[in-house]
Amino acid sequence: MTTVTPRGKMNNAFDPASADQLDAATRSMVDQRNRLLGPAYRLFYNNPVQVSRAKGVLLWDKDGNEYLDAYNNVVSVGHAHPAVNEAVRRQMDTLCTHTRYLQEGILKFAGDLLETFGGSLSDNGHAMFTCTGSEANDLALRIARHHTGNRGVIVTSEAYHGNSYLTAGISPALGDHSALGTFVRTVPTPDSYRLPVETLGEWFAEQVAAQIRDLERHGDGLAAFVADSLFSSDGIYSQPTDLLAPVIEAVHQAGGIFIADEVQCGFARSGDYLWGYQRHGVDPDIVTMGKPMGNGYPVAGIAVNHDIVEQFGHDMRYFNTFGGNTVAMAAAQATFDVIRDEGLLQNADKVGRFLIAGLTDLAASYEFIGDVRGAGLYNGVELVTDRDTKKPDAAITAAVVNGLRERRVLISTTGSHANVLKIRPPLVFTEADATRLLTELDAVFAQQR
Ligand SMILES: Cc1ncc(COP(=O)(O)O)c(C=O)c1O
């Protein structure tokens, strides 16, 4: 089998052309993966990690070596959380079936979830369940189009919203070889590091307004503006928080709706609010969610304003074999309860501040650290060739991530230039864990001087 360097873009991807540098056992597993899973999958790191078990914020490889997990947001309440695992096990032993039977669990969870949004989604919203974030965004787009009668969708220039045909088509992060829909327009990343922060909101709204005009001119009109309010794949832009309000106003004026993609930034990630969009003081028409929702069990969904989904529900039905099934709801409820009972929103805020302070201290010592940003336990460190030109330094970023991996601390990279360290640990990360990460990061940075 040929080992060509893949051109499908992904940050921090293992390059199969360098497989001959791996030890024999790892190389054999990589070969098997290529043969059995085919060419579209990617691994992380120059030296891929073979994980075998995990607990809390720790992972162990097959030889029993311990790794600090500062990357995984799916197991947001910690790997193998006993309360979530017990709830899933118990429910699996009792009943697992779909949403066409009356069941209490889905009603309890939908009620708890809808209460958290405030605004119109709490007053007049519904919850609909899927298995993945892609399906949630796909469903949201179908509802948006049915409601507005328009086709157009606006996203940021490095957004990722999913892997279905429709959502891959609104995901420029998949790279130049992955086709965007003809109904899609992109707006530039609201880059708070390079653009004036005081006028960023106004500038961003102008970018969106220009694309709305273009969609109207081409006869598509605007169905939806879709945004992840932490702009995760764009490079993690957590500030300023006055960006979205003027945009949403323009979107509504054009007859479109706002879909807040909370797949990454939801469920307490940002430390200040349960939902990332709440940091911007806006009231979305649809919220999509997934990833951390079941702490690893596949559960995702949307919250949608009644007025937006009314005609859709009248004209067609919605069914998803696994989405919202009894076990999915048990996992989601248990995860939700743990976030509340263990005070993980507060923990994300406290430990996130500690981490940002430590990263800012490191920036004083290393010239190649251009910017430190983030909210709660979602942090980005942008590395540049020099602070005046702010030229992205992807090479040093890759060296740092791989250097940390060798010291058994796992993070990754993000951004269109792959030059932003992406630090996104489970929400149970402690100050001691943050100190370990900062110590190792300091050691790896020192090697790059
Ligand atoms: C912002 C965002 N939206 C949607 C998705 C798609 O979610 P899933 O992989 O569960 O389909 C992702 C996945 O990375 C994401 O980051």
The ligand as an SDF file (V2000), in Angstrom:
LIG
                    3D

 16 16  0  0  0  0  0  0  0  0999 V2000
  -18.1800   23.0620   16.4650 C   0  0  0  0  0  0  0  0  0  0  0  0
  -18.5090   21.6660   16.0150 C   0  0  0  0  0  0  0  0  0  0  0  0
  -19.7120   21.4120   15.4640 N   0  0  0  0  0  0  0  0  0  0  0  0
  -20.0600   20.1820   15.0590 C   0  0  0  0  0  0  0  0  0  0  0  0
  -19.1820   19.1230   15.1690 C   0  0  0  0  0  0  0  0  0  0  0  0
  -19.5900   17.7510   14.6850 C   0  0  0  0  0  0  0  0  0  0  0  0
  -19.8290   16.9200   15.7560 O   0  0  0  0  0  0  0  0  0  0  0  0
  -19.7480   15.3210   15.5790 P   0  0  0  0  0  0  0  0  0  0  0  0
  -18.3160   14.9550   15.3710 O   0  0  0  0  0  0  0  0  0  0  0  0
  -20.3250   14.7980   16.8590 O   0  0  0  0  0  0  0  0  0  0  0  0
  -20.5920   14.9720   14.4120 O   0  0  0  0  0  0  0  0  0  0  0  0
  -17.9320   19.3290   15.7320 C   0  0  0  0  0  0  0  0  0  0  0  0
  -16.9650   18.2070   15.8690 C   0  0  0  0  0  0  0  0  0  0  0  0
  -15.7830   18.3660   16.0580 O   0  0  0  0  0  0  0  0  0  0  0  0
  -17.5800   20.6360   16.1640 C   0  0  0  0  0  0  0  0  0  0  0  0
  -16.3840   20.8790   16.6960 O   0  0  0  0  0  0  0  0  0  0  0  0
  1  2  1  0
  2  3  1  0
  2 15  2  0
  3  4  2  0
  4  5  1  0
  5  6  1  0
  5 12  2  0
  6  7  1  0
  7  8  1  0
  8  9  2  0
  8 10  1  0
  8 11  1  0
 12 13  1  0
 12 15  1  0
 13 14  2  0
 15 16  1  0
M  END
$$$$
